[in-house]
């Protein structure tokens, strides 16, 4: 399994390697989200399955996604203030898959988003694959129009980190916050829109198509869901060295809960299904 495919299982996200020279791009303009169905606190638990050839329904990972409000405290004043949104993903390999493929991974991702404009402010990632560990931090300074990306090897603190600096304007997401951003949009079959994603020191334009509505049997019961397909695979896209397809089913109601996702690639088919939803 490739590095990129494994991280897609870890929070529907991708970490790309390498250092990118500074350049200027035009990103999506600010759009204030009119509905945030995941506030004030939402926790979604998923289970990932892998299928290929004779292997069917092989459980490979547990996923936990959490959305919370983080108060912004200015000058020690604890009175109510504007808040930021914090999205986190924690994914761990499990069971027979780990033993069969000798692949043990643990991914922790945290995204901080400006609640007023839904613009990304910071992304941190800790990626563990066996003994290999990488820590990545990306900060987004919209006032200066600069995105700073740094990756370190905590097992080798003396090594120089990889760095990238890129200029941007407008609104950016990372892969994790993009899922929540999509949930705030009016998802009408036949419509499409673009999401601009900062990842690995680059900015990508990701077209998102809303394909159809369909009744699905889920842990929430039988629900009407919309099929959404972000264009992620192919030359110039987030996953440029593999062929594949990413499909996300989201409930067609006020919560817009992702109930299932499917990633089809040369390595096989990965299904990620909702097992539990918790609200506070």
Backbone as CSV, one residue per row, in Angstrom:
resi,resn,N_x,N_y,N_z,CA_x,CA_y,CA_z,C_x,C_y,C_z
1,UNK,0.847,-1.191,0.000,0.000,0.000,0.000,0.880,1.238,0.000
2,UNK,0.560,2.207,-0.797,1.378,3.415,-0.898,1.166,4.317,0.304
3,UNK,2.113,5.184,0.545,2.025,6.180,1.629,0.777,7.033,1.469
4,UNK,0.508,7.474,0.231,-0.619,8.369,0.012,-1.947,7.661,0.242
5,UNK,-2.056,6.412,-0.223,-3.303,5.701,-0.036,-3.558,5.430,1.434
6,UNK,-2.521,5.048,2.189,-2.714,4.771,3.604,-3.176,6.015,4.341
7,UNK,-2.663,7.184,4.012,-3.093,8.378,4.733,-4.496,8.802,4.334
8,UNK,-4.900,8.423,3.138,-6.291,8.701,2.770,-7.226,7.961,3.710
9,UNK,-6.825,6.764,4.118,-7.606,6.049,5.104,-7.550,6.756,6.448
10,UNK,-6.524,7.525,6.685,-6.344,8.206,7.952,-6.912,9.600,7.843
11,UNK,-8.231,9.670,7.996,-8.895,10.959,8.066,-9.234,11.540,6.730
12,UNK,-9.358,10.692,5.689,-9.645,11.158,4.342,-8.657,12.263,3.980
13,UNK,-7.422,12.079,4.336,-6.451,13.144,4.154,-5.200,12.595,3.522
14,UNK,-4.384,13.488,2.941,-3.166,13.093,2.256,-2.044,14.023,2.656
15,UNK,-0.892,13.447,2.987,0.283,14.267,3.204,1.231,14.020,2.042
16,UNK,1.587,15.044,1.302,2.514,14.923,0.191,3.915,15.311,0.648
17,UNK,4.946,14.663,0.099,6.311,14.903,0.523,6.997,15.915,-0.376
18,UNK,8.195,16.365,0.087,9.012,17.247,-0.736,8.904,18.695,-0.329
19,UNK,9.802,19.515,-0.864,9.840,20.945,-0.615,9.430,21.670,-1.885
20,UNK,8.489,22.599,-1.777,7.976,23.326,-2.939,8.459,24.767,-2.880
21,UNK,9.018,25.275,-3.974,9.499,26.644,-4.017,8.347,27.623,-3.923
22,UNK,8.591,28.770,-3.280,7.547,29.775,-3.079,7.014,30.263,-4.413
23,UNK,5.642,30.312,-4.510,5.008,30.858,-5.688,3.673,31.439,-5.288
24,UNK,3.033,32.202,-6.159,1.776,32.868,-5.829,0.630,32.178,-6.540
25,UNK,-0.485,31.965,-5.786,-1.678,31.363,-6.373,-2.889,32.145,-5.912
26,UNK,-3.978,32.029,-6.654,-5.252,32.642,-6.274,-6.142,31.566,-5.701
27,UNK,-6.510,31.688,-4.434,-7.348,30.689,-3.768,-8.787,31.165,-3.707
28,UNK,-9.642,30.274,-3.240,-11.064,30.546,-3.177,-11.347,31.742,-2.278
29,UNK,-12.259,32.601,-2.675,-12.591,33.783,-1.904,-13.397,33.414,-0.670
30,UNK,-13.322,34.246,0.408,-14.015,33.904,1.655,-15.513,33.722,1.464
31,UNK,-16.014,32.644,2.051,-17.452,32.375,2.049,-17.829,31.989,3.469
32,UNK,-18.652,32.794,4.125,-19.090,32.472,5.473,-20.114,31.345,5.428
33,UNK,-19.866,30.286,6.198,-20.799,29.153,6.206,-22.092,29.562,6.887
34,UNK,-23.221,29.273,6.249,-24.523,29.650,6.803,-25.068,28.600,7.761
35,UNK,-24.548,27.376,7.697,-25.024,26.301,8.569,-23.835,25.459,9.000
36,UNK,-23.748,25.189,10.291,-22.663,24.367,10.824,-23.287,23.229,11.629
37,UNK,-23.662,22.149,10.972,-24.409,21.083,11.649,-23.582,20.329,12.676
38,UNK,-22.273,20.543,12.707,-21.381,19.819,13.612,-21.075,20.612,14.881
39,UNK,-21.729,21.749,15.102,-21.511,22.526,16.319,-22.621,22.242,17.336
40,UNK,-22.338,22.426,18.657,-21.051,22.848,19.215,-20.034,21.722,19.327
41,UNK,-20.510,20.478,19.544,-19.591,19.337,19.635,-20.195,18.158,18.874
42,UNK,-19.379,17.546,18.048,-19.808,16.351,17.316,-18.661,15.361,17.296
43,UNK,-18.994,14.086,17.503,-17.986,13.029,17.427,-18.531,11.901,16.565
44,UNK,-17.792,11.556,15.510,-18.211,10.519,14.580,-17.186,9.393,14.588
45,UNK,-17.680,8.154,14.733,-16.815,6.982,14.768,-17.070,6.139,13.521
46,UNK,-15.980,5.752,12.862,-16.069,4.981,11.626,-15.189,3.740,11.726
47,UNK,-15.485,2.787,10.856,-14.654,1.602,10.716,-14.314,1.426,9.245
48,UNK,-13.042,1.133,8.973,-12.592,0.972,7.598,-12.429,-0.485,7.230
49,UNK,-12.874,-0.835,6.022,-12.743,-2.192,5.503,-11.984,-2.171,4.187
50,UNK,-11.236,-3.242,3.950,-10.442,-3.362,2.739,-10.866,-4.609,1.984
51,UNK,-10.982,-4.494,0.661,-11.327,-5.644,-0.174,-10.396,-5.681,-1.383
52,UNK,-9.858,-6.861,-1.657,-9.076,-7.062,-2.875,-8.959,-8.561,-3.137
53,UNK,-9.238,-8.922,-4.355,-9.177,-10.335,-4.755,-9.991,-11.195,-3.796
54,UNK,-9.334,-12.109,-3.086,-10.045,-13.022,-2.205,-10.304,-12.437,-0.825
55,UNK,-9.739,-11.258,-0.569,-9.930,-10.618,0.729,-11.178,-9.750,0.669
56,UNK,-12.172,-10.063,1.484,-13.425,-9.328,1.467,-13.789,-8.861,2.873
57,UNK,-14.140,-7.592,2.988,-14.624,-7.076,4.260,-13.619,-7.184,5.382
58,UNK,-12.350,-6.968,5.097,-11.292,-7.078,6.096,-11.188,-5.768,6.877
59,UNK,-11.539,-5.802,8.164,-11.466,-4.603,8.980,-10.012,-4.169,9.164
60,UNK,-9.741,-2.906,8.878,-8.349,-2.468,8.910,-8.083,-1.297,9.834
61,UNK,-9.101,-0.488,10.162,-8.804,0.711,10.935,-10.046,1.235,11.633
62,UNK,-9.816,1.906,12.754,-10.857,2.644,13.458,-10.585,4.133,13.288
63,UNK,-11.650,4.889,13.055,-11.567,6.329,12.838,-12.394,7.059,13.889
64,UNK,-11.867,8.161,14.384,-12.670,9.040,15.231,-12.479,10.476,14.764
65,UNK,-13.579,11.119,14.396,-13.561,12.524,13.999,-14.293,13.335,15.060
66,UNK,-13.723,14.468,15.418,-14.321,15.304,16.460,-14.286,16.766,16.037
67,UNK,-15.398,17.453,16.257,-15.507,18.883,15.986,-15.878,19.584,17.283
68,UNK,-15.141,20.641,17.642,-15.419,21.391,18.859,-15.211,22.881,18.615
69,UNK,-15.766,23.683,19.503,-15.504,25.109,19.529,-14.363,25.384,20.513
70,UNK,-13.425,26.221,20.115,-12.330,26.616,20.989,-12.419,28.111,21.237
71,UNK,-12.764,28.529,22.471,-12.909,29.966,22.735,-11.610,30.728,22.493
72,UNK,-11.746,31.931,21.986,-10.598,32.820,21.798,-10.568,33.784,22.974
73,UNK,-9.550,33.668,23.816,-9.421,34.511,25.003,-8.377,35.582,24.733
74,UNK,-8.767,36.827,24.858,-7.889,37.954,24.585,-7.526,38.652,25.880
75,UNK,-6.201,38.821,26.105,-5.692,39.569,27.262,-6.218,39.026,28.588
76,UNK,-6.385,37.700,28.664,-6.817,37.080,29.905,-8.289,37.249,30.219
77,UNK,-9.032,37.897,29.344,-10.465,38.115,29.560,-11.222,36.845,29.227
78,UNK,-11.918,36.274,30.229,-12.622,35.011,30.034,-14.092,35.194,29.697
79,UNK,-14.506,36.406,29.422,-15.880,36.630,29.000,-16.073,36.070,27.600
80,UNK,-17.324,35.803,27.198,-17.563,35.190,25.888,-16.942,35.988,24.745
81,UNK,-16.209,35.309,23.923,-15.526,35.914,22.782,-15.780,35.069,21.537
82,UNK,-15.400,35.578,20.377,-15.469,34.709,19.187,-14.633,33.453,19.410
83,UNK,-14.978,32.420,18.702,-14.293,31.145,18.874,-13.793,30.649,17.525
84,UNK,-12.841,29.753,17.585,-12.407,29.047,16.392,-12.999,27.648,16.417
85,UNK,-12.977,26.981,15.271,-13.425,25.602,15.172,-12.208,24.697,15.131
86,UNK,-12.243,23.644,15.916,-11.154,22.683,15.931,-11.680,21.335,15.460
87,UNK,-11.099,20.833,14.379,-11.451,19.519,13.844,-10.277,18.580,14.097
88,UNK,-10.566,17.377,14.561,-9.496,16.412,14.793,-9.895,15.055,14.231
89,UNK,-8.887,14.330,13.798,-9.079,12.963,13.304,-8.023,12.076,13.938
90,UNK,-8.440,10.932,14.419,-7.534,9.954,15.022,-7.857,8.602,14.413
91,UNK,-6.879,8.017,13.745,-7.114,6.754,13.041,-6.000,5.767,13.381
92,UNK,-6.408,4.529,13.684,-5.459,3.506,14.102,-5.732,2.214,13.354
93,UNK,-4.673,1.586,12.863,-4.823,0.279,12.228,-5.214,-0.754,13.277
94,UNK,-5.831,-1.834,12.814,-6.358,-2.802,13.766,-6.304,-4.215,13.228
95,UNK,-6.306,-5.165,14.146,-6.603,-6.560,13.896,-5.785,-7.270,12.835
96,UNK,-6.499,-8.101,12.083,-5.886,-9.025,11.139,-5.107,-8.304,10.049
97,UNK,-5.578,-7.122,9.653,-4.889,-6.358,8.604,-3.460,-6.052,9.024
98,UNK,-3.288,-5.645,10.284,-1.954,-5.309,10.782,-1.041,-6.524,10.736
99,UNK,-1.559,-7.670,11.132,-0.743,-8.885,11.144,-0.473,-9.397,9.735
100,UNK,-1.463,-9.307,8.862,-1.324,-9.858,7.516,-0.327,-9.076,6.680
101,UNK,-0.436,-7.727,6.724,0.409,-6.894,5.874,1.583,-6.275,6.621
102,UNK,1.704,-6.576,7.900,2.757,-6.000,8.725,2.779,-4.478,8.590
103,UNK,1.593,-3.900,8.572,1.457,-2.455,8.432,0.681,-1.923,9.630
104,UNK,1.383,-1.230,10.504,0.775,-0.631,11.676,0.891,0.879,11.548
105,UNK,-0.247,1.558,11.580,-0.191,3.009,11.446,-1.119,3.680,12.445
106,UNK,-0.740,4.902,12.783,-1.549,5.732,13.676,-1.405,7.162,13.187
107,UNK,-2.509,7.796,12.921,-2.501,9.152,12.373,-3.339,10.064,13.264
108,UNK,-2.781,11.207,13.598,-3.497,12.228,14.358,-3.417,13.538,13.586
109,UNK,-4.578,14.099,13.290,-4.654,15.342,12.524,-5.520,16.336,13.284
110,UNK,-5.076,17.583,13.325,-5.891,18.635,13.944,-5.879,19.862,13.049
111,UNK,-7.069,20.380,12.766,-7.232,21.562,11.920,-7.935,22.649,12.724
112,UNK,-7.383,23.854,12.677,-8.002,25.011,13.325,-8.518,25.947,12.256
113,UNK,-9.804,26.328,12.357,-10.483,27.101,11.313,-11.117,28.338,11.929
114,UNK,-11.002,29.475,11.247,-11.696,30.692,11.651,-13.201,30.457,11.496
115,UNK,-13.946,30.560,12.600,-15.374,30.245,12.566,-16.174,31.258,11.755
116,UNK,-15.665,32.485,11.603,-16.420,33.510,10.884,-16.362,33.303,9.378
117,UNK,-15.207,32.955,8.866,-15.019,32.846,7.418,-14.773,31.410,6.954
118,UNK,-14.644,30.480,7.907,-14.312,29.087,7.606,-13.009,28.992,6.811
119,UNK,-12.054,29.834,7.181,-10.732,29.813,6.559,-9.747,29.121,7.485
120,UNK,-8.960,28.232,6.942,-7.997,27.454,7.711,-6.924,28.357,8.322
121,UNK,-6.562,28.067,9.578,-5.515,28.806,10.270,-4.285,27.954,10.551
122,UNK,-4.503,26.679,10.895,-3.363,25.834,11.253,-3.725,24.370,11.077
123,UNK,-2.746,23.575,10.648,-2.893,22.125,10.547,-1.699,21.457,11.201
124,UNK,-1.933,20.486,12.074,-0.847,19.682,12.630,-1.147,18.216,12.365
125,UNK,-0.111,17.458,12.038,-0.257,16.044,11.714,0.877,15.267,12.376
126,UNK,0.519,14.180,13.024,1.515,13.216,13.491,1.215,11.892,12.802
127,UNK,2.175,11.410,12.045,2.006,10.245,11.184,2.984,9.165,11.623
128,UNK,2.455,8.053,12.141,3.286,6.936,12.577,2.984,5.728,11.706
129,UNK,4.004,5.214,11.042,3.885,3.985,10.262,5.025,3.079,10.668
130,UNK,4.717,2.125,11.562,5.779,1.310,12.134,6.705,2.186,12.962
131,UNK,8.005,2.085,12.677,8.988,2.907,13.391,9.137,4.298,12.777
132,UNK,8.573,4.479,11.602,8.693,5.760,10.918,7.692,6.751,11.479
133,UNK,8.164,7.926,11.885,7.309,8.959,12.450,7.624,10.289,11.764
134,UNK,6.575,11.014,11.403,6.740,12.352,10.836,5.747,13.293,11.506
135,UNK,6.189,14.488,11.822,5.333,15.530,12.369,5.328,16.720,11.422
136,UNK,4.136,17.162,11.067,3.975,18.248,10.099,3.146,19.360,10.717
137,UNK,3.571,20.586,10.470,2.793,21.750,10.919,2.693,22.737,9.763
138,UNK,1.484,23.187,9.495,1.240,24.193,8.458,0.451,25.332,9.076
139,UNK,0.934,26.549,8.891,0.218,27.729,9.362,-0.197,28.574,8.166
140,UNK,-1.338,29.230,8.300,-1.927,29.999,7.200,-2.177,31.423,7.707
141,UNK,-1.386,32.365,7.217,-1.525,33.769,7.602,-2.229,34.496,6.474
142,UNK,-3.543,34.634,6.621,-4.319,35.241,5.542,-4.007,36.726,5.376
143,UNK,-3.687,37.405,6.496,-3.387,38.836,6.409,-2.127,39.092,5.598
144,UNK,-1.164,38.162,5.693,0.076,38.279,4.926,0.023,37.485,3.620
145,UNK,-0.998,36.645,3.482,-1.111,35.823,2.283,-0.008,34.798,2.157
146,UNK,0.382,34.183,3.312,1.490,33.222,3.288,1.109,31.939,4.017
147,UNK,1.450,30.831,3.413,1.288,29.513,4.005,2.671,28.937,4.265
148,UNK,2.942,28.547,5.514,4.238,28.000,5.893,4.078,26.545,6.288
149,UNK,4.842,25.675,5.652,4.742,24.233,5.853,6.081,23.699,6.345
150,UNK,6.038,22.897,7.426,7.259,22.324,7.996,7.022,20.878,8.373
151,UNK,7.964,20.002,7.995,7.885,18.588,8.382,9.177,18.204,9.084
152,UNK,9.016,17.499,10.216,10.159,17.069,11.012,10.098,15.572,11.279
153,UNK,11.289,15.003,11.542,11.411,13.611,11.961,11.767,13.621,13.436
154,UNK,10.790,13.346,14.345,11.101,13.402,15.778,12.098,12.349,16.225
155,UNK,12.303,11.306,15.418,13.304,10.298,15.745,14.707,10.742,15.369
156,UNK,14.793,11.841,14.655,16.096,12.373,14.237,16.092,13.890,14.423
157,UNK,16.092,14.356,15.676,15.936,15.790,15.945,17.046,16.650,15.373
158,UNK,18.206,16.047,15.072,19.308,16.825,14.514,19.176,17.095,13.028
159,UNK,18.261,16.389,12.370,18.095,16.559,10.921,17.349,17.852,10.616
160,UNK,17.741,18.482,9.533,17.071,19.717,9.122,15.654,19.391,8.652
161,UNK,14.661,20.169,9.056,13.287,19.914,8.617,13.096,20.291,7.157
162,UNK,12.079,19.708,6.533,11.654,20.153,5.215,10.739,21.361,5.394
163,UNK,10.926,22.350,4.545,10.153,23.583,4.651,9.616,23.991,3.292
164,UNK,8.497,24.703,3.331,7.945,25.293,2.115,7.216,26.570,2.495
165,UNK,7.278,27.548,1.610,6.563,28.807,1.797,5.836,29.125,0.505
166,UNK,4.550,29.398,0.605,3.774,29.685,-0.589,2.839,30.842,-0.301
167,UNK,2.647,31.689,-1.281,1.728,32.809,-1.152,0.345,32.403,-1.653
168,UNK,-0.684,32.944,-1.009,-2.044,32.635,-1.427,-2.941,33.809,-1.085
169,UNK,-4.123,33.804,-1.650,-5.152,34.774,-1.279,-6.490,34.058,-1.230
170,UNK,-7.376,34.542,-0.377,-8.702,33.946,-0.283,-8.784,32.873,0.772
171,UNK,-9.607,31.875,0.525,-9.960,30.853,1.504,-9.311,29.527,1.152
172,UNK,-8.668,28.898,2.142,-8.057,27.597,1.952,-8.617,26.606,2.962
173,UNK,-8.565,25.317,2.605,-8.866,24.223,3.506,-7.703,23.243,3.477
174,UNK,-7.664,22.339,4.455,-6.872,21.134,4.286,-7.856,19.990,4.025
175,UNK,-7.354,18.766,3.868,-8.256,17.674,3.512,-9.293,17.435,4.605
176,UNK,-8.887,17.535,5.873,-9.833,17.306,6.963,-10.884,18.403,7.030
177,UNK,-10.469,19.672,7.046,-11.447,20.766,7.138,-12.320,20.836,5.896
178,UNK,-11.799,20.364,4.751,-12.590,20.381,3.517,-13.835,19.516,3.651
179,UNK,-13.742,18.415,4.389,-14.919,17.564,4.591,-16.002,18.324,5.334
180,UNK,-15.603,19.062,6.364,-16.580,19.853,7.117,-17.096,21.022,6.281
181,UNK,-16.221,21.615,5.471,-16.658,22.702,4.600,-17.719,22.207,3.620
182,UNK,-17.500,21.037,3.034,-18.470,20.466,2.100,-19.820,20.281,2.785
183,UNK,-19.811,19.933,4.055,-21.062,19.707,4.792,-21.866,20.994,4.972
184,UNK,-21.226,22.150,4.851,-21.943,23.417,5.003,-22.577,23.882,3.702
185,UNK,-22.299,23.188,2.610,-22.761,23.629,1.303,-24.130,23.031,0.951
186,UNK,-24.915,23.745,0.122,-26.170,23.166,-0.382,-25.856,22.087,-1.413
187,UNK,-26.046,20.844,-1.051,-25.645,19.722,-1.893,-26.810,19.294,-2.772
188,UNK,-26.861,19.859,-3.968,-27.932,19.583,-4.912,-27.388,18.740,-6.063
189,UNK,-28.066,17.640,-6.344,-27.632,16.748,-7.418,-27.493,17.504,-8.720
190,UNK,-26.386,17.282,-9.403,-26.117,17.949,-10.668,-25.281,19.208,-10.536
191,UNK,-25.090,19.687,-9.307,-24.298,20.883,-9.076,-22.848,20.513,-8.805
192,UNK,-21.962,21.498,-8.920,-20.557,21.300,-8.604,-19.975,22.595,-8.060
193,UNK,-18.878,22.475,-7.333,-18.179,23.645,-6.810,-16.723,23.250,-6.583
194,UNK,-15.884,24.254,-6.364,-14.460,24.023,-6.150,-14.096,24.272,-4.698
195,UNK,-13.147,23.487,-4.202,-12.542,23.717,-2.897,-11.042,23.842,-3.123
196,UNK,-10.435,24.872,-2.527,-8.990,25.065,-2.646,-8.325,24.531,-1.390
197,UNK,-7.365,23.617,-1.593,-6.763,22.882,-0.488,-5.265,23.134,-0.451
198,UNK,-4.775,23.558,0.719,-3.343,23.677,0.940,-2.825,22.395,1.555
199,UNK,-1.838,21.769,0.904,-1.344,20.479,1.376,0.088,20.282,0.918
200,UNK,0.957,19.890,1.845,2.328,19.567,1.492,3.083,20.711,0.850
201,UNK,2.730,21.963,1.169,3.412,23.109,0.588,2.922,23.488,-0.784
202,UNK,1.750,22.996,-1.176,1.156,23.353,-2.459,-0.307,23.725,-2.254
203,UNK,-0.894,24.351,-3.245,-2.327,24.647,-3.236,-2.954,23.948,-4.445
204,UNK,-4.053,23.237,-4.195,-4.735,22.495,-5.243,-6.178,22.971,-5.371
205,UNK,-6.641,23.053,-6.595,-8.060,23.285,-6.851,-8.724,21.928,-7.016
206,UNK,-9.691,21.639,-6.149,-10.363,20.335,-6.163,-11.818,20.524,-6.578
207,UNK,-12.186,20.138,-7.789,-13.610,20.179,-8.177,-14.397,19.133,-7.393
208,UNK,-15.569,19.523,-6.921,-16.440,18.617,-6.170,-17.771,18.534,-6.902
209,UNK,-18.170,17.331,-7.287,-19.427,17.121,-8.000,-20.440,16.433,-7.098
210,UNK,-21.688,16.918,-7.145,-22.786,16.279,-6.438,-23.550,15.452,-7.464
211,UNK,-23.503,14.132,-7.322,-23.944,13.242,-8.402,-25.425,12.886,-8.332
212,UNK,-25.892,12.382,-7.178,-27.246,11.840,-7.118,-27.714,11.724,-5.672
213,UNK,-29.016,11.429,-5.525,-29.594,11.082,-4.237,-29.980,9.611,-4.254
214,UNK,-29.891,8.996,-3.053,-30.224,7.578,-2.984,-30.540,7.200,-1.541
215,UNK,-31.447,6.240,-1.369,-31.728,5.692,-0.054,-30.641,4.694,0.338
216,UNK,-30.126,4.844,1.570,-29.090,3.949,2.060,-29.468,3.408,3.431
217,UNK,-29.069,2.172,3.689,-29.217,1.596,5.005,-27.952,1.881,5.792
218,UNK,-28.078,2.594,6.911,-26.925,3.014,7.696,-27.178,2.753,9.172
219,UNK,-26.176,3.051,9.996,-26.331,2.924,11.440,-27.364,3.915,11.962
220,UNK,-27.653,4.964,11.199,-28.667,5.944,11.576,-30.055,5.524,11.139
221,UNK,-30.156,4.363,10.503,-31.412,3.915,9.923,-31.371,4.065,8.418
222,UNK,-32.513,3.943,7.779,-32.581,4.118,6.328,-32.730,5.614,6.045
223,UNK,-31.737,6.182,5.347,-31.690,7.628,5.143,-31.542,7.933,3.655
224,UNK,-31.950,9.138,3.282,-31.653,9.646,1.943,-30.301,10.337,2.009
225,UNK,-29.416,9.981,1.089,-28.067,10.538,1.078,-27.723,11.024,-0.322
226,UNK,-26.793,11.969,-0.385,-26.306,12.467,-1.670,-24.890,11.946,-1.889
227,UNK,-24.609,11.607,-3.129,-23.270,11.111,-3.485,-22.421,12.273,-3.976
228,UNK,-21.299,12.471,-3.304,-20.391,13.568,-3.619,-19.058,12.984,-4.061
229,UNK,-18.495,13.513,-5.143,-17.228,12.998,-5.657,-16.217,14.130,-5.850
230,UNK,-15.297,14.310,-4.900,-14.172,15.228,-5.116,-13.200,14.619,-6.120
231,UNK,-12.672,15.430,-7.007,-11.756,14.966,-8.054,-10.333,15.009,-7.508
232,UNK,-9.861,13.870,-7.004,-8.583,13.836,-6.294,-7.472,13.107,-7.027
233,UNK,-7.819,12.218,-7.940,-6.814,11.377,-8.594,-6.467,11.928,-9.980
234,UNK,-5.235,11.669,-10.398,-4.824,12.020,-11.752,-3.770,13.110,-11.784
235,UNK,-3.146,13.317,-12.945,-2.080,14.309,-13.089,-2.512,15.697,-12.623
236,UNK,-1.668,16.304,-11.798,-1.939,17.646,-11.309,-2.862,17.711,-10.120
237,UNK,-3.410,16.556,-9.709,-4.320,16.519,-8.571,-3.586,16.088,-7.306
238,UNK,-4.320,16.012,-6.201,-3.708,15.652,-4.930,-2.982,14.310,-4.987
239,UNK,-3.594,13.333,-5.650,-2.943,12.031,-5.841,-2.632,11.911,-7.325
240,UNK,-1.462,12.346,-7.711,-1.172,12.483,-9.141,-0.510,11.260,-9.756
241,UNK,-0.118,10.283,-8.918,0.602,9.128,-9.452,-0.210,7.837,-9.373
242,UNK,-1.497,7.947,-9.100,-2.346,6.769,-9.025,-3.677,7.053,-9.717
243,UNK,-4.289,5.983,-10.210,-5.651,6.079,-10.717,-6.601,5.670,-9.603
244,UNK,-7.706,6.347,-9.528,-8.649,5.988,-8.478,-9.875,6.865,-8.484
245,UNK,-10.719,6.629,-7.498,-11.977,7.358,-7.393,-12.380,7.435,-5.926
246,UNK,-12.799,8.597,-5.501,-13.229,8.809,-4.123,-14.683,9.224,-4.118
247,UNK,-15.519,8.454,-3.392,-16.947,8.729,-3.310,-17.339,8.890,-1.853
248,UNK,-18.121,9.929,-1.575,-18.570,10.220,-0.222,-20.087,10.370,-0.226
249,UNK,-20.771,9.637,0.674,-22.218,9.737,0.807,-22.535,10.533,2.059
250,UNK,-23.361,11.593,1.924,-23.693,12.510,3.005,-25.203,12.582,3.138
251,UNK,-25.706,12.519,4.368,-27.154,12.535,4.570,-27.778,13.818,4.014
252,UNK,-28.918,13.658,3.380,-29.629,14.797,2.777,-30.606,15.380,3.800
253,UNK,-30.052,15.892,4.901,-30.849,16.534,5.939,-30.046,17.691,6.510
254,UNK,-30.499,18.247,7.636,-29.839,19.437,8.166,-28.460,19.150,8.737
255,UNK,-28.155,17.889,9.060,-26.854,17.579,9.654,-25.772,17.266,8.625
256,UNK,-26.152,16.812,7.441,-25.161,16.492,6.411,-24.050,15.600,6.976
257,UNK,-24.431,14.472,7.547,-23.454,13.569,8.158,-22.862,12.647,7.091
258,UNK,-21.545,12.569,6.988,-20.949,11.562,6.092,-21.179,10.167,6.668
259,UNK,-21.912,9.337,5.945,-22.258,8.016,6.478,-21.388,6.910,5.904
260,UNK,-20.845,7.121,4.727,-19.958,6.116,4.145,-19.086,6.764,3.070
261,UNK,-17.916,6.206,2.884,-17.004,6.662,1.833,-16.364,5.448,1.186
262,UNK,-15.998,5.600,-0.058,-15.327,4.507,-0.776,-14.153,5.073,-1.573
263,UNK,-13.019,4.414,-1.446,-11.830,4.767,-2.211,-11.460,3.557,-3.055
264,UNK,-11.515,3.711,-4.361,-11.124,2.639,-5.284,-9.815,3.030,-5.929
265,UNK,-8.832,2.163,-5.815,-7.520,2.434,-6.395,-6.925,1.130,-6.896
266,UNK,-5.696,1.210,-7.399,-5.021,0.015,-7.886,-4.757,-0.988,-6.761
267,UNK,-4.807,-0.519,-5.517,-4.497,-1.383,-4.389,-5.714,-2.156,-3.900
268,UNK,-6.885,-1.754,-4.328,-8.107,-2.398,-3.877,-9.178,-1.368,-3.561
269,UNK,-10.198,-1.809,-2.850,-11.317,-0.941,-2.486,-11.354,-0.768,-0.979
270,UNK,-11.446,0.473,-0.544,-11.524,0.804,0.872,-12.904,1.397,1.151
271,UNK,-13.641,0.798,2.065,-14.938,1.300,2.489,-14.844,1.780,3.927
272,UNK,-15.326,2.984,4.166,-15.301,3.577,5.498,-16.745,3.882,5.878
273,UNK,-17.251,3.236,6.967,-18.649,3.325,7.310,-18.840,3.870,8.727
274,UNK,-19.843,4.728,8.858,-20.184,5.297,10.156,-20.718,4.205,11.079
275,UNK,-20.189,4.169,12.320,-20.657,3.203,13.313,-21.363,3.875,14.485
276,UNK,-21.026,5.164,14.747,-21.642,5.836,15.895,-21.498,7.333,15.744
277,UNK,-22.518,8.082,16.164,-22.476,9.544,16.171,-22.864,10.030,17.554
278,UNK,-22.070,10.964,18.110,-22.297,11.478,19.457,-22.345,12.991,19.398
279,UNK,-23.356,13.583,20.057,-23.497,15.036,20.090,-23.623,15.509,21.528
280,UNK,-22.997,16.689,21.798,-23.071,17.289,23.128,-23.628,18.702,23.031
